[in-house]
Amino acid sequence: MTKNAFRASVCGVTILLSSGVSAEEPAPGRGGLAKVREACRADIAQFCGNVKPGGGRIRDCLRAYAANLSEACKAAIEAARERRRQS
């Protein structure tokens, strides 16, 4: 996977599984999104490396592998969901 393709796939995490948070949202969610991207980088590469970014495909892939995600990725996603609920 090329560096640009990987970056694009990481952006897919910005539609955080089922949280409703997306890259298009204003600044309050952005800090958490960067944390999710970083925390889930290896998971995306491992489980979704062959998934074409866009259209929620990375999100769907992560959902499919939710039980296999690293604890750091799961924690970052949950923290972003919690921040979203409090907004």
RABELUR-V665347 format. One record per residue. N is the residue number from 1. PSI is psi in whole degrees, -180 to 180 (* if undefined). D_LAST is the distance of its C-alpha to the last C-alpha in whole Angstrom. Layout:
n: [N;N]
psi: [PSI;PSI]
d_last: [D_LAST;D_LAST]
//
This chain:
n: [1;2;3;4;5;6;7;8;9;10;11;12;13;14;15;16;17;18;19;20;21;22;23;24;25;26;27;28;29;30;31;32;33;34;35;36;37;38;39;40;41;42;43;44;45;46;47;48;49;50;51;52;53;54;55;56;57;58;59;60;61;62;63;64;65;66;67;68;69;70;71;72;73;74;75;76;77;78;79;80;81;82;83;84;85;86;87]
psi: [133;162;-43;-39;-38;-44;-42;-39;-35;-36;-26;-24;-20;-15;75;96;-103;21;-20;-1;136;166;-22;-10;155;177;-38;-35;-14;-39;-42;-33;-40;-39;-40;-46;-47;-46;-30;3;-51;-37;-42;-44;-43;-48;-25;17;-27;7;129;125;153;153;19;12;-37;-44;-48;-39;-46;-37;-44;-31;19;-40;-20;-4;152;156;-37;-41;-47;-43;-41;-40;-46;-40;-40;-39;-44;-43;-39;-43;-33;-13;*]
d_last: [36;36;33;32;31;30;27;27;26;24;22;22;19;17;16;15;18;16;12;12;11;14;16;15;12;11;11;8;9;12;13;12;14;17;17;17;20;22;22;23;25;28;27;27;30;32;31;30;32;34;31;31;27;26;25;23;26;25;22;24;27;24;23;27;28;25;27;29;26;26;24;23;21;20;18;17;15;14;12;11;10;9;6;5;6;4;0]
//
